[in-house]
């Protein structure tokens, strides 16, 4: 899936303005037009039939997601994660159905696609909880549609692994004496060569990616999803300088800030204000799309407050653990960022809501 343009929207209320754009998908006329275009690879009659059938479903998904998020915005923390998770599932279904005219093909894809231990230990710590990937379900469809790795059945991820690569909670995560897996990237523009972006990165990136300065360029270029871009070291490169200096060249002539897909590289991630970071792989050779990471984390939180009321109550209402500090920070950023990421894919545009 790709982004064609960047849409910078100036607004005093970024969250509200973001949801205003979802109203575009609450009109039968516009949704049917989008679906006919998306399904145009089918024969005309089939495309028209499926567009007619799916239009009300997609409108319902969007309206339902809006209602869940609105309720979450005004809800008590005791139920907020569950509302946000179901809001996420509705948004995710709308994206899947717009791109897959036959969704759902079977009842098995209606499952969550992930699971977690239902009975938590007495000495429970949220960051040490784990998630297990299932063979089929909503998460599997969403992850594969976004270009994520095909994950083996029963593949496990720990919460701390997933939390460590979300840029907006980097500070909170590190205050819990945990090692964040994202490093900020400072960028400048070469006005003599508009196609070239200069990056300044903390040398810790070498240990973060478990590589050497000689091999860094190789692994970054190997992870490029666009063959028209390339990383290199400048002629004045100094491995002992306070910051590593790298060059990124886009042969199509775009500076990275003007490129809707940014670096379009598995090792780079952006925050909601489009600041860039380098991230490590989550574990071994697996790097999940950010939407997939948020989906997993909110699922764990949603199931925790739904099925483990005692444990969830201890986290929320007592001061015995520091879990609530990171959870509260995560809920706030996910509520803002997840719908924005889905909106980007629905329009195939990068929406930046700038205050």
PyMOL commands that set and color helices and strands:
alter all, ss='L'
color gray80, all
select helices_A, chain A and resi 14-26+28-38+44-73+77-99+107-110+126-128+138-145+159-163+167-175+205-208+213-222+256-258+290-307+309-317+323-347
alter helices_A, ss='H'
color red, helices_A
select strands_A, chain A and resi 5-10+114-116+130-133+156-158+182-189+196-202+229-233+243-250+268-270+276-279+349-354
alter strands_A, ss='S'
color yellow, strands_A
deselect
rebuild
show_as cartoon
